[in-house]
Amino acid sequence: MRDLNEDTLTKETIRAVTGGKDGRISAVSEALVRHLHAFIREIEPSQAEWEFGIDFLTRVGKMCSETRQEFILLSDTLGVSMLVDAINHRQPEGVTETTVFGPFYVESRPELPLGANMSPNETGVPLFVSGTVSDIEGRPIAGASVDAWHSDDDGHYDVQVGSDLRMRARFRSDAEGRFWFWTVRPTFYPIPNDGPVGDMLAAQGRHPYRPEHVHFMIAALGQKTLVTHLFIDDDPYLDSDVVFGVKSSLVTRYRYETAGEAPDGSISLRDYLSLEYHFVLSPAA
Ligand SMILES: [Fe+2]
């Protein structure tokens, strides 16, 4: 392995990285080198451009902390997260479509009874969310774990602004597979763009916004866990989501409701919005 040149370097590198015992690691390493070298051959970076690339990745790494995952943002904004999601969710017709998990899920979220308000101290328009969880045969799933989380009406998640968990909770579907809860209307928001990924978006001439959405993660025995969002049909960023996560089947619409008795029998003193969706889970393999 001497005197390697532009013509022989790729072949020798592939040989060097594929000698391990783990076949999957060999296959991934081989593809990584092949595609990386092809990329470099295509763009023919100057030495200064190569250094810029190294510095960019270094800054992405240094930006990461307990509460900030710049590499996930990079993956999201380059369409990689949605591609991984698509490859892993080739599911039967009729099952609710998936989308990105996002960086703002919190394991220690509260578990609340059906009908509870998961955002009792938030400003913003009250929102009544309801729906059902069923299997692909249309049978209701009782006891499904229904996690919901979203931004405040200013476009921030709780974890971005403090340590109190807000605007997130886990509920359990009832015997008929139904769930319902109160919260406030979220809004569209920019992904964190004060780091290298924000610099990249600006350089690419892109805005940093995600359309308004509520995140859901729904899990039940014998079913694949569903990670998805619901989007709202009049959002200005539906067709330019910075992380490419919008699917038409997940775009819903608010109903504008007047103050008074709500569908769950509670009394809303203010006008409010309601949102309803029927989730269909895919059987576990
Ligand atoms: Fe989100």
Boltz pocket constraint, residues with backbone or C-beta under 6 A from the ligand:
constraints:
  - pocket:
      binder: B
      contacts: [[A, 102], [A, 104], [A, 149], [A, 150], [A, 151], [A, 213], [A, 215]]
      max_distance: 6.0
